């Protein structure tokens, strides 16, 4: 029996446990509400992060660390400006430290008593339901908690709405949530409908391979089968490499099952998604330099410029007081290496 075959029952059990955790009807902490509805009820086991690729402005500080063949760090790349002449990651500059002023969007949230946040419940390490406690937790959730704490004085005063990737713009446009923290890539097209905070994490397309693999990046994949979700630019980009057999699947989770069965040799996707898989599978590792730029931002309704400024102030404080690095270390450090420098905020947009 091969090593991969021998470990398959163990790893599959881990994946099953994670999926059960996303669908179980576990009540969150008493101070945290879970919104229900069509978007929330239909999101279990959905594709965690769309493998889309958008250009981003290269003003993030470069940082890297090695762990198990993994290079971690923010990536810089030239970007095409949006129709307003600004790079996609340019946001609205905050007015100093975040304050809740009378008549503001934040004051309305404080009066309501909770922050409504669109999140994932099945993206391990970024936003997923803990099967033992019922809490939704991860790097994205830590960002939401910081915003809630700044507005309400309590990071637990959040009503989570579990949404799919496709729901993210809709729930903001419909006013169903105040913000979205769900591995939300900033791009020009989305700026047409909603607003974004400054970039708070810079993801990129990498590879998940067996821990014994000699593969170090895309260039080493000739003759190998690599899985990516169908209908995504992640898969389209994979098909650009000669000798690589692209294997489409319905979701990243389906790719993981194929990987554990030995039906594919590697999985490609955002490093945040792959980090979650590596956390479930001790016989897998994330490798390679990022071959795309995925700047994550907090999604905010387009008319709430004061909320954009406020969130950007919260993000600046989160970096300055070490909370950003602590959150990275807790959720992503084991899979992606030591914390890189947090992305440098880019401003210049006006309401």
N, C-alpha and C positions, 0 to 999 in steps of 0.2 A: 504493500500500500504506500502510495506516495505521501510526502509530507503535506501537500495541499489537500489530498483526499482525507488524510488522517485528521486534519484540523477542521474540515468542513462542517461537521455537526456542531462543534463549539462555536465557530464564527456565525453560522446560520442562526444558532440560538440567540446570539447577541443581537443580530439584526432583527430577529423576530421580537425580542424584548423591546427594542427601540421603537418598532412599528406599533406594538401594543401600547406603548407609552403615548404615542401620538393620537391614538383613537380612543383610549379609555376615557370614560366620563368621570375623571377625577376632579374634584372641586379644588380651585386654587385657594391660596391663603384667604382668610376671612376678609382682609382689607383689599383684596384684589378681585375684581369681577371679571367674568368672561362673557363677552357679548355673543349672542347666538344669531342665527339667521342663515340665509342661503349661502352666503360667502363662507361663514364659519363652518356650517354643517357639512359642506361638501369638500372640505380641504384635506381630509385625511389621506396620507400616502400619496399626495400629489407631488409633482416634480418640485423640489425645494427651490432651486434657483434656475432660472432660464439661462441657457448658455449663450446669451446674446453678447455681442461685442460692440462697444461704442468707443469712439475716440475720447481721450481726456487730456486736459491740460497738464503739462509736465512740470508742476511746481511742487511735487511732493519730495521730501528729503529722502535720499537713498539710504537704505540700511539693509544689512544682510547678516545671516548667521547660518552655520552649517549644522545639520542634525540629521543623521541617517541618510545622507545624500541629498538633503533638501536645502535649497537656497531660499531664504525668506527675506522679504524687504519690499519697500515701496518701489514702484517702477515708474520711470519717467519716459514719456514718448511725445512726439509732436502730435498736435491735435488740430482738427479743422474747427474754426470758429463757427458759432451759431449765426443765425441771420442778423442778430443785433451786433455782430462784430466781437462778441465776447466768447471765451472758451466755455465748453459745457460746464466745467466745475466752478465757474465764477458764481458767487452767491452775493447776498446783500450783507454789507458790513454791519456788525452789531454796534449798538450804542453803549459801549463800555460793558460793565458787569450786568448780567441779566436781572431786570427788575420788573415786577408785576405792577403796571400802572393802571390807574382808574380808566375804565372804558375800553381796555385792551382785550385782545383775544384771550390772553392769559388770565385776565380778571374774570372772564366768563367761565373759563375752565375751573378756576378756583371756586367760584360761586356754585358750580355744578358739584364739585367735590371729588372729581376724578378725571384723569387724563385718558382719553380713548385712543388706543394704539392698534394699528393693523400689524400683525406679526405672523411669522411661520411657527408651526408647532411640530415640524418634522425635519428641520434642518439642524442636525446635531451640532452643538457648539456655538451656533449662531442664534437659533431660536427653536427650541424643542421642549416638549413636555417631559419632565422627569417622571418615569413610570412609578417611582416609589413615593414621591411627595405630591405629584399632580401639578407642581409648579412649572410654568414655562420659563426657561432660562437660557442664557447664552450671551454672546458678545452684543448682538443687536438688542437684546433685552436690557442689558446693562445701560446702553445708551438711553433707552426709553425711561429707565428708572431714574437716571440723572435728570432728565427733563421734568419728570413728575416731582422729584424732590425740590427742584428749583421753583416750581410753580406752587406746589401744595405743601411743601415742608415734610413730605413723606414719600419715599420711593415706591411704596406699596400701593399708593392710591391710583391704581391703573385698572381700566377695563380693557382687557385684551380682546381683540377680534381676530380670530384665526382666519387667514385669507390665503388664497393661492397667489402665485406670481402674477397671473392675469388679472387678479382683483385689485392690484395695488393702486393704479390710477383711478379706477372707478370709485372706490370707497372714499377717496379724497375729493373727487369731483362731486360726489353725491352728498358730501358732508357727514358721512357715517362715522368717520374717525377724525381725530385732530392731527395725528401724524402717522406715518408708516415707517417702521424700522424693520425691513425685511430684505436684506441683501439687495438693495434697490440701486441699480446702476444709473448714474446721472448721464443723460445725453440730451442733445438739442431737441429732438422730437418730443421728449417728455416735458421739456420746459414750455412747450406750446400749450400744455393743458394744466400743469401743476407747477409748484415751486420746489426748490431743494435747498437744504442746508449746504454748508461747505462740506467737502469730502471728509469722511471720518475713518474710512478704511479703503485701502487700495488692493483689490483682489486682481487675480490674473489666471489665465488658463494654464494648468499644469497637468501632471500625470500621476495616477496611482498605479503602482506596480508591486509585485511580490517583494518581500523584504530581501530575498536572495537574488533578485534580478540585478543584472549589470547595466540596465538601462539608466541613462542619466538625463535624457531629454528626448524631444521629438525626433532628432536626427538618428537616434539609435533604434528606431522602431521598424526598420525595413523588414518586411516579411511577417510582421506580428499583427494580431487582431486587436483593435482598439475600439472600445465602446464609447458612445456619446448619445445623448438624447436626440431622437429624430425631430426634424423640423427646426433645428437650432443652427446658428452660425458656428457654434462649437464643432458640430459635425461637418459643416461645410468647410471650415478651416482645416480640419483633419484630412479631408480629401485632397488638399493641395500638396501633401507630402507623398512623394513617389515611394511605392513599395509598401505603404501602410494599408492594411485592410480595415476600412472603416465599418464598424458594426453598429447600426442604429438600434435603439431600444426606446421604449415608451417613456421611461424616466431614468434619472440617475440611480434610483434604488434598484430598478431592473438591471441596470449595468452591473451593480454590485453583486447581484445574485449570479449573473453570468460569469463574473470574475471569480467568485467563490467556487463555481462549478467547473472552472477551468475552460469555459467556452470562449473566453477572451483573455488576452494577455495583459491588458491595461485598460484603464478608464481615464478619460480626459474631461476636465470641467474646471470651474472656478476652484481655486485652492481652498476656499472656505468650505465648500461642499466636500472636497476630497479629504480635508483635515478631519471632518466628522466621520468619514468612512475609516480612516486610519485609526481613529480612536476606538472604533468598534472591532477592528481587525488587527491584532498584534502581529500578524504575518504580512502586513502591507505597509507601504511607505509612500510619501509624496515626494516626487523628484522633478527636477528641471527648472529652468528659468521660465518665467511667465512669457507666454507668446501672445498675450492680449492685455488690454488695460480695462479694468472694471472698477471705476471709482464709485464707492457706495456713499450715498447721502441719505439724510432723513427727508422723506417725502412730506410735503406740507401743501394745503390748499393754496391755489394761486393768489387768492385775495388776501391772504393772511401774512402780509409783509412784516408786521410786527412780530409774528410768531417766528418767522425766518430769522430775524435779527436776534430774538431771544434764544432760539436753539443754537445759533452760531456762538453766542456768548457762553452758553452751557458747554458746548464742545471745546471752546478755548479753555475754560476752567477745568474741564475734565482732563485735558492734556497737561495743563500747568500744574495741577496738584497730584499728578501721578496716577489718577484713576484709569486713564486710557491704557497705560502700560500694565497696570495690575489686571485689568480685564483681559487684555491680550494674553498675558502670561497664564491666567487661569484657564482660558478656553482654547486658545490656539497655539500656545507655546510648545506643547509636547509634540504636536504634529508638524508645525511649520518653523520651529526654531525660535531663537531669542527674538524679543520684540524689536521690530524696526523702529525708525523714527516715525512718529505720527505724521500723517499728511499735513503739509502746510496749507492753511486756508487761503483760498483765492477769492477776492472780492471785486466789486466793480459794477454789479447789477443794481439797478434802481427799480423801485416798485412800478 
